[in-house]
Amino acid sequence: MDPNTNTAGEGELHQVEELWFSSDTVIIRAQDRIFRVFAAILKQKSSVFADMFAFPQPASSDVETMDGVPVVTVHDDPAEMEVFLKAIFDSDFFMPPPATATIHNCLGILRLAHKYDVPYLRRRSLEHLHSMFPSCPSDLIRDPRRSSQKTSQKFDEIVATIATGTEVGALWLLPVVYYLVLSKWNLSGVIRQPQWLALGAEQQMAGIGGYPGLANQAHKIFSFFFIARNEDDEGCLDWAECNRKRILASSRILSFISEVSPASAMRYSMEGHWEGLGLCEHCLPEAQEMHRAATQTCWDVLPTIFGFPEWEQLEQMRNAALAP
C-alpha cells in the first residue's frame, strides 16, 4: 500500500523517514550466542553497523544464513554483546542514572558502544561509572573495620574497569579505580591475581609504580601521631600525656591499616575516634586539621601518583565525554 494514500479520507499522509523502518532482520553471532534483530534500527544507532550493512551481500552459497536471514559474525564477548543489544532494543533495560546498573553491564555496554560507535550508550555507561566511583575525597572515606561501609565493587569488577577505561580513553575514572585496588587489597596479593595479570604491562606498572607514592602519602595523613611535645611547647595542656596518647593510638590504628594496605590511609575514617584519642584541647583540633589537609593533598596528587594528568585536565576530559 502506498503510505501517502489515506483510505480514511483525511488528506495526504506524510512518511516520516527517521521512523519508517524496514522489516529486514539480521542475525548477529557472537561465539555460541545468536541474536536476531532489526537491521534498520541497528544501522540507525551505530555508524559501524550502518557501514557494515551498506554493502550488499553477494548471492552466494558462501554467505551464512539461518532461516533465510543473513548471519553477521562478530568477535566479541557474547555476554557483552547480549547486554549491548538489549540496551539498544529494550528501552527499559539500561536506563540513565539514578536508575541502577551493574558494573559488568556498564563495562560491556561501554566497550561495545565505543567499538561500534553508539554515542548515547557510551555516554550513559560513563555516567553510571562516574556515579559508582568516587569523585571527591569525602566519598572515598570509610572505616575499614565496619563491614556495612565496605564498597560494593569486587576485585574482578575494579580491575575490569581499569582495562575497559583504558581501552575507551576514560582516563578520569582510573586514578580512583587504581586507588581502590591498592587500598582494599594487599599489593602482594593483587599482583598474583589472574585478572591483574591479564592487564597490559603499562596498566600493571601504573598500579605498581604508584604504590610507593601512596605509602608516602599515608605517612603524611597520620603525621599528627608523630608530633613529640615537650615542656617548652606553648598551648599543649599536658605534653607528657598527649605524647603517651599519640603513641597508644598510633600503635592501634596504624597496625590495623598495615594489615589491610598502607594505601588505605585516605579511606580510613577518623570520625567517631577523635575524642577517644584523649588529646588536649590544643592538640586535638591541630591533629584534626593536619589529618584533613593531608587527606586533601593525597586526593589532589592521586592522578599524578599513577602517571595521569592532574584532576583539572581529567575533569575537562570527563565533561567533554559526558556532554550531550
C-alpha positions as CSV (number, residue, x, y, z in Angstrom):
1,M,0.0,0.0,0.0
2,D,1.2,3.5,-0.8
3,P,2.0,5.2,2.5
4,N,0.9,8.5,1.0
5,T,-2.6,7.2,0.4
6,N,-5.2,7.9,3.1
7,T,-8.0,5.4,3.0
8,A,-9.8,7.3,5.8
9,G,-10.2,10.4,3.6
10,E,-8.4,12.7,5.9
11,G,-5.9,14.2,3.4
12,E,-2.4,13.2,2.4
13,L,-0.2,11.1,4.7
14,H,3.4,12.1,5.1
15,Q,6.0,9.4,5.7
16,V,8.5,10.2,8.5
17,E,11.7,8.8,7.2
18,E,13.5,8.7,10.5
19,L,10.7,6.5,11.9
20,W,10.0,4.4,8.8
21,F,11.9,1.2,9.4
22,S,12.2,-1.7,7.0
23,S,11.3,-5.1,8.3
24,D,14.7,-6.6,7.4
25,T,16.3,-8.6,10.2
26,V,19.9,-9.8,10.7
27,I,21.4,-12.4,12.9
28,I,24.4,-11.4,15.0
29,R,26.5,-14.3,16.0
30,A,29.0,-13.9,18.9
31,Q,30.6,-17.2,19.6
32,D,27.9,-19.5,20.9
33,R,25.1,-16.9,21.0
34,I,22.9,-15.6,18.2
35,F,20.6,-12.6,18.2
36,R,18.0,-11.8,15.5
37,V,17.4,-8.1,15.4
38,F,16.1,-5.4,13.1
39,A,18.9,-4.2,10.9
40,A,17.4,-0.8,10.3
41,I,17.4,0.1,14.0
42,L,20.9,-1.2,14.4
43,K,22.0,0.9,11.5
44,Q,20.3,4.0,12.9
45,K,22.1,3.7,16.3
46,S,25.5,2.5,15.1
47,S,27.5,4.1,12.3
48,V,29.8,1.0,12.3
49,F,26.9,-1.4,11.7
50,A,25.4,1.1,9.2
51,D,28.7,0.9,7.2
52,M,28.8,-2.8,7.6
53,F,25.3,-3.3,6.2
54,A,25.7,-0.7,3.5
55,F,27.4,-3.2,1.1
56,P,25.0,-5.7,-0.5
57,Q,25.9,-9.3,0.3
58,P,26.7,-11.4,-2.8
59,A,24.1,-14.1,-3.6
60,S,26.5,-16.9,-2.9
61,S,26.3,-20.2,-1.0
62,D,29.3,-19.0,0.9
63,V,27.2,-16.4,2.8
64,E,26.0,-17.9,6.1
65,T,22.2,-17.7,6.7
66,M,19.7,-19.1,9.2
67,D,16.1,-19.4,8.1
68,G,17.0,-17.2,5.1
69,V,18.3,-14.4,7.3
70,P,22.0,-13.3,6.9
71,V,24.3,-14.0,9.7
72,V,26.9,-11.5,10.8
73,T,29.7,-13.0,12.9
74,V,31.4,-10.7,15.4
75,H,34.4,-11.4,17.6
76,D,33.1,-10.0,20.8
77,D,32.3,-11.5,24.2
78,P,28.8,-13.0,23.8
79,A,27.6,-11.8,27.3
80,E,28.7,-8.2,26.4
81,M,27.0,-8.4,23.0
82,E,23.8,-9.6,24.7
83,V,23.6,-6.6,27.1
84,F,24.7,-4.2,24.4
85,L,21.9,-5.3,22.1
86,K,19.4,-5.3,25.0
87,A,20.4,-1.7,25.7
88,I,19.6,-0.8,22.1
89,F,16.4,-2.7,21.6
90,D,14.9,-2.7,25.1
91,S,14.4,0.9,26.4
92,D,13.8,-0.2,30.0
93,F,17.0,-2.4,30.2
94,F,19.7,0.2,30.6
95,M,18.2,3.5,31.9
96,P,20.3,6.5,32.8
97,P,21.3,7.3,36.5
98,P,19.8,7.4,39.0
99,A,18.5,4.0,37.7
100,T,20.7,1.2,38.9
101,A,23.0,-0.8,36.7
102,T,25.7,-3.5,37.4
103,I,29.4,-2.7,36.8
104,H,29.7,-5.7,34.4
105,N,26.8,-4.5,32.3
106,C,28.1,-0.9,32.2
107,L,31.6,-2.1,31.1
108,G,30.3,-4.4,28.5
109,I,27.9,-1.8,27.0
110,L,30.6,0.8,27.2
111,R,33.2,-1.3,25.4
112,L,30.9,-2.2,22.5
113,A,29.2,1.3,22.4
114,H,32.8,2.6,21.9
115,K,33.7,0.0,19.3
116,Y,30.5,0.2,17.3
117,D,30.0,4.0,17.7
118,V,26.8,4.3,19.7
119,P,27.4,7.7,21.4
120,Y,24.3,7.8,23.7
121,L,25.1,4.4,25.2
122,R,28.8,5.3,25.6
123,R,27.8,8.4,27.4
124,R,25.2,6.6,29.5
125,S,27.7,3.9,30.6
126,L,30.2,6.6,31.6
127,E,27.5,8.4,33.6
128,H,26.8,5.2,35.6
129,L,30.5,4.5,36.2
130,H,31.0,8.1,37.3
131,S,28.3,7.6,39.9
132,M,29.9,4.3,41.0
133,F,33.4,5.5,41.6
134,P,34.0,8.5,44.0
135,S,34.6,11.9,42.5
136,C,35.8,13.6,45.7
137,P,37.8,12.5,48.7
138,S,34.9,12.5,51.1
139,D,33.2,9.8,49.1
140,L,36.3,7.6,49.5
141,I,36.4,7.7,53.2
142,R,35.2,4.6,55.0
143,D,36.1,2.9,58.2
144,P,37.5,-0.4,57.1
145,R,36.5,-2.0,60.4
146,R,32.8,-1.7,59.6
147,S,31.7,-4.2,57.1
148,S,28.5,-2.3,56.3
149,Q,30.6,0.5,54.9
150,K,32.7,-1.6,52.5
151,T,32.4,-0.5,48.9
152,S,30.4,-3.0,46.8
153,Q,32.8,-3.4,44.0
154,K,34.6,-6.7,43.7
155,F,38.2,-7.2,42.7
156,D,37.4,-8.5,39.2
157,E,35.0,-5.6,38.6
158,I,37.5,-3.0,39.6
159,V,40.3,-4.5,37.5
160,A,37.9,-4.9,34.6
161,T,37.2,-1.1,34.9
162,I,40.9,-0.4,34.5
163,A,41.0,-2.5,31.3
164,T,37.9,-1.0,29.8
165,G,38.6,2.5,31.0
166,T,42.0,2.4,29.3
167,E,40.6,0.9,26.1
168,V,37.9,3.6,25.7
169,G,40.1,6.5,26.9
170,A,38.1,7.2,30.1
171,L,41.2,8.2,32.0
172,W,39.4,10.3,34.5
173,L,38.0,7.1,36.1
174,L,41.3,5.4,36.6
175,P,43.1,7.2,39.5
176,V,40.3,6.3,41.9
177,V,40.0,2.8,40.4
178,Y,43.7,2.1,40.9
179,Y,43.5,3.5,44.4
180,L,40.6,1.2,45.3
181,V,42.5,-1.8,44.1
182,L,45.6,-0.9,46.2
183,S,43.7,0.3,49.3
184,K,41.3,-2.7,49.5
185,W,43.8,-5.5,48.9
186,N,47.4,-6.1,49.8
187,L,49.8,-5.4,46.9
188,S,51.5,-8.8,47.1
189,G,48.1,-10.5,46.7
190,V,47.0,-8.1,43.9
191,I,49.9,-8.8,41.6
192,R,49.3,-12.6,41.7
193,Q,45.6,-12.5,40.7
194,P,44.9,-13.7,37.1
195,Q,42.6,-10.7,36.5
196,W,45.5,-8.4,37.3
197,L,48.0,-10.4,35.2
198,A,45.6,-10.2,32.3
199,L,46.0,-6.4,32.2
200,G,48.5,-4.9,29.8
201,A,52.1,-4.3,31.0
202,E,51.5,-0.5,31.1
203,Q,48.4,-0.8,33.2
204,Q,50.1,-3.2,35.7
205,M,53.1,-0.9,36.0
206,A,50.9,2.2,36.6
207,G,49.4,0.5,39.7
208,I,52.7,-1.0,41.0
209,G,54.6,2.2,40.3
210,G,52.0,4.3,42.2
211,Y,52.2,2.2,45.3
212,P,55.3,3.9,46.9
213,G,53.7,7.3,46.4
214,L,50.5,6.1,48.2
215,A,52.6,4.7,51.1
216,N,54.4,8.1,51.4
217,Q,51.0,9.9,51.4
218,A,49.8,7.5,54.1
219,H,52.7,8.6,56.4
220,K,51.7,12.2,55.9
221,I,48.0,11.6,56.6
222,F,48.8,10.3,60.0
223,S,51.8,12.6,60.7
224,F,49.9,14.1,63.7
225,F,50.7,10.9,65.5
226,F,54.4,11.6,65.4
227,I,54.4,15.0,67.0
228,A,56.5,14.9,70.1
229,R,55.6,17.6,72.6
230,N,57.9,18.9,75.3
231,E,57.7,21.2,78.2
232,D,58.7,24.2,76.1
233,D,55.7,23.8,73.7
234,E,53.1,26.5,74.2
235,G,49.4,25.7,74.1
236,C,49.6,21.9,75.0
237,L,47.9,21.4,78.4
238,D,49.7,18.2,79.2
239,W,52.6,17.4,76.9
240,A,53.6,14.1,78.5
241,E,50.0,12.8,78.5
242,C,49.4,13.9,74.9
243,N,52.6,12.2,73.8
244,R,51.6,9.0,75.5
245,K,48.1,9.1,74.0
246,R,49.5,9.6,70.5
247,I,51.8,6.6,70.8
248,L,49.0,4.4,72.0
249,A,46.6,5.5,69.3
250,S,49.2,5.3,66.5
251,S,50.1,1.7,67.5
252,R,46.4,0.7,67.4
253,I,45.3,2.4,64.2
254,L,48.5,2.1,62.1
255,S,48.8,-1.6,62.9
256,F,45.3,-2.1,61.7
257,I,45.9,-0.2,58.4
258,S,49.1,-2.0,57.7
259,E,47.1,-5.3,57.8
260,V,44.8,-4.1,55.1
261,S,47.1,-1.9,53.0
262,P,49.2,1.2,53.8
263,A,47.4,2.7,50.8
264,S,44.1,2.6,52.7
265,A,45.1,5.6,54.8
266,M,43.0,8.0,52.8
267,R,40.0,5.7,53.2
268,Y,40.3,5.4,56.9
269,S,37.7,7.4,58.7
270,M,38.7,9.1,62.0
271,E,35.1,10.1,62.6
272,G,34.0,8.9,66.0
273,H,37.6,8.2,67.0
274,W,38.9,11.7,67.6
275,E,37.6,12.1,71.2
276,G,38.9,8.7,72.1
277,L,42.5,9.8,71.4
278,G,42.5,11.7,74.6
279,L,44.4,14.7,73.3
280,C,44.1,18.0,75.0
281,E,42.0,21.0,73.8
282,H,45.0,22.4,71.9
283,C,46.4,19.3,70.3
284,L,43.1,17.7,69.2
285,P,42.0,20.4,66.7
286,E,45.6,20.7,65.5
287,A,45.6,17.0,64.7
288,Q,42.3,17.1,63.0
289,E,43.4,19.9,60.7
290,M,46.7,18.2,59.9
291,H,44.7,15.0,59.0
292,R,42.2,16.9,56.9
293,A,44.8,18.8,54.9
294,A,47.0,15.8,54.3
295,T,44.0,13.7,53.1
296,Q,43.1,16.5,50.7
297,T,46.7,16.6,49.4
298,C,46.6,12.9,48.8
299,W,43.5,13.3,46.7
300,D,45.0,16.2,44.8
301,V,48.1,14.3,43.8
302,L,46.3,10.9,43.3
303,P,46.3,11.1,39.4
304,T,49.9,12.1,39.1
305,I,50.9,9.2,41.5
306,F,49.7,6.8,38.8
307,G,51.1,8.8,35.9
308,F,47.9,10.5,34.8
309,P,47.3,14.2,34.1
310,E,46.1,16.4,37.0
311,W,42.4,16.4,38.1
312,E,41.7,19.7,36.3
313,Q,42.6,18.2,32.9
314,L,40.9,14.8,33.7
315,E,37.7,16.7,34.6
316,Q,37.8,18.5,31.3
317,M,38.1,15.2,29.5
318,R,35.2,13.8,31.6
319,N,32.9,16.8,30.9
320,A,33.6,16.6,27.2
321,A,32.8,12.9,27.2
322,L,29.6,13.3,29.2
323,A,28.3,16.3,27.2
324,P,25.1,15.6,25.3
